[in-house]
Amino acid sequence: MALKVGKIEIEYRLLISLVAIAIAYGYLGSELGSMIKFGKYFEATLLLAIAVLAALAMPQSLGGLLAAIAMVILVYLKTSLNYAAIAAVTCLAIYFLGFQEVKYQSDAAKKLTPIEIAATLMTVVFGAQVAWLILQYPSSWLLSIAIGAIAGAITLVGKQLLYTDLPIKTIAIIFGAVTTSSLIIGLVVRLITYALFPMPELG
């Protein structure tokens, strides 16, 4: 079962991962809109840098497992064991669903290059940042599922994209389109919301 876009076919498991990544970038875009609204330009620049660098790092499939673990730990620290368990189960479900269509070749002797180490760290930072932003909302099972789904997608999406055997340029276009459009949508929706429903002046 696959979604066909032009000449490109995207398997539903990869589609699920891309939707989860899109949700993550939508949250980032929404938070970016809030930072711009309230003049937090340094924070906004930093968040945008994380978003861009993570979009470059994730397709390399480095650091995904560490990012997922960090996200579940954050859920536990910020909420409760029950919500952390929901996030963990969702993450595992997404992982095992997508694991069927990827091929992992483990090489224990291989050492990571400086670029790969940077990509790993950026993926972990991205995952932790997304989880932290989502956890600013009141705790609920739905938010825990969202965090778990994003965590699962982060562990897989790079391998899933490579497994399509699409050219690297095409993979970059697909992932770039998903992340960029979601970020912009989140940003625009938040700014429109502020414009339509201005916050009351204090005092």
C-alpha positions in Angstrom: 0.0 0.0 0.0 1.5 3.3 -1.1 0.7 6.9 -1.8 1.7 8.0 -5.3 2.8 11.6 -5.8 3.7 12.1 -9.4 6.2 9.4 -10.2 7.1 8.9 -6.5 5.5 6.2 -4.4 5.6 6.6 -0.6 4.8 3.6 1.5 2.2 4.1 4.2 4.8 3.4 7.0 7.0 6.1 5.7 4.0 8.3 5.3 3.2 7.9 9.0 6.7 8.9 9.9 6.6 11.9 7.7 3.2 13.0 9.2 4.7 12.7 12.7 7.7 14.8 11.6 5.3 17.3 10.1 3.5 17.6 13.5 6.8 18.2 15.2 7.7 21.0 12.8 4.2 22.4 13.1 4.7 22.7 16.9 8.1 24.4 16.3 6.5 26.8 13.8 3.8 27.7 16.3 6.3 28.3 19.1 8.4 30.4 16.6 5.3 32.6 16.0 4.9 33.2 19.7 8.5 34.1 20.1 8.3 36.6 17.2 5.0 38.0 18.6 6.6 38.7 22.0 9.9 40.0 20.6 12.0 37.0 21.7 14.2 37.2 18.5 17.3 35.5 19.9 15.2 32.5 21.1 13.4 32.5 17.7 16.7 32.5 15.8 18.0 29.6 18.0 14.8 27.6 17.5 14.9 28.2 13.8 18.6 27.0 13.7 17.7 23.8 15.5 14.8 23.2 13.1 17.0 23.7 10.0 20.0 21.7 11.3 17.7 18.8 12.4 16.1 18.7 9.0 19.6 18.1 7.6 20.6 15.6 10.3 17.5 13.4 10.5 17.7 11.9 7.0 21.2 10.5 8.0 19.4 8.4 10.6 21.9 9.2 13.4 20.9 9.7 17.0 17.3 8.8 16.6 17.2 6.2 19.4 19.0 8.5 21.8 16.5 11.3 20.9 13.5 8.9 21.5 14.9 7.9 24.9 15.4 11.6 25.9 11.9 12.5 24.8 10.3 9.7 26.9 12.5 10.7 29.9 11.3 14.3 29.6 7.7 13.1 29.5 8.3 11.2 32.7 10.1 14.1 34.4 7.5 16.7 33.4 4.3 14.6 33.9 4.1 11.1 35.3 5.0 7.5 34.7 1.7 6.8 33.1 2.1 9.4 30.4 5.7 8.3 29.9 4.5 4.8 29.4 2.0 5.9 26.8 4.7 7.8 24.9 7.1 4.8 25.1 4.4 2.3 23.9 3.5 4.7 21.0 7.2 5.1 20.1 7.7 1.3 20.1 4.6 0.8 18.0 5.7 3.3 15.3 9.2 1.8 15.4 8.2 -1.8 15.0 5.7 -0.9 12.3 8.4 0.9 10.3 11.2 -1.5 11.1 9.7 -4.1 8.8 10.6 -2.0 5.7 14.2 -1.0 6.5 17.5 -2.8 6.5 19.9 -2.1 9.3 23.6 -3.0 8.8 25.4 -2.8 12.1 29.1 -2.1 12.1 30.5 -1.9 15.6 34.0 -1.1 14.4 32.9 1.9 12.4 33.7 5.2 14.1 31.5 8.3 13.6 32.9 11.2 11.7 32.8 14.7 13.3 29.8 15.5 11.0 28.0 12.3 12.0 28.6 13.2 15.7 27.2 16.7 15.1 24.2 15.2 13.3 23.6 12.8 16.2 23.7 15.6 18.8 21.5 17.8 16.7 18.9 15.0 16.4 18.9 14.5 20.2 18.6 18.3 20.7 15.7 18.5 18.2 13.8 15.6 19.9 14.3 17.1 23.3 13.3 20.5 22.2 10.1 19.3 20.5 9.1 17.2 23.5 9.8 20.2 25.8 7.6 22.5 23.8 4.7 20.1 23.6 4.9 19.5 27.3 4.2 23.2 28.0 0.6 22.4 27.2 -1.6 20.7 29.9 -0.7 17.0 30.2 -2.9 14.5 28.4 -2.8 11.1 26.8 -3.1 12.7 23.4 0.0 14.8 23.8 1.9 11.8 25.1 0.9 9.8 22.0 2.0 12.8 19.8 5.4 12.8 21.5 5.7 9.0 21.2 4.8 9.1 17.6 7.4 11.8 16.9 10.0 9.9 18.8 9.3 6.7 16.8 9.5 8.6 13.6 12.8 10.2 14.4 14.3 6.7 15.0 13.2 5.5 11.5 12.6 8.3 9.0 16.2 8.5 7.7 16.4 4.7 7.0 12.9 4.7 5.6 13.8 7.5 3.1 17.0 5.7 2.1 15.2 2.4 1.7 13.0 4.0 -1.0 16.1 3.9 -3.3 15.3 7.4 -4.4 18.1 9.7 -5.3 19.6 11.7 -2.4 18.4 14.9 -4.1 14.8 13.7 -4.2 15.0 12.6 -0.6 16.3 16.0 0.4 13.4 17.6 -1.6 10.8 15.4 0.0 12.0 15.9 3.6 12.7 19.6 3.0 9.2 20.1 1.7 7.6 18.3 4.6 9.6 20.2 7.3 9.6 23.6 5.7 5.9 23.6 4.9 4.9 22.4 8.3 7.1 25.0 10.0 5.6 27.8 7.9 2.0 26.5 8.5 2.6 26.4 12.3 4.1 29.9 12.2 1.4 31.5 10.1 -1.5 29.9 12.0 -0.1 31.2 15.3 0.4 34.7 13.9 -3.1 34.7 12.4 -4.5 33.5 15.8 -2.8 36.4 17.6 -4.1 38.8 14.9 -7.7 37.6 15.2 -7.7 37.2 18.9 -5.4 39.8 20.4 -4.4 39.2 24.0 -5.9 41.7 26.5 -3.5 44.3 27.9 -2.4 43.7 31.4 -3.1 46.3 34.0 
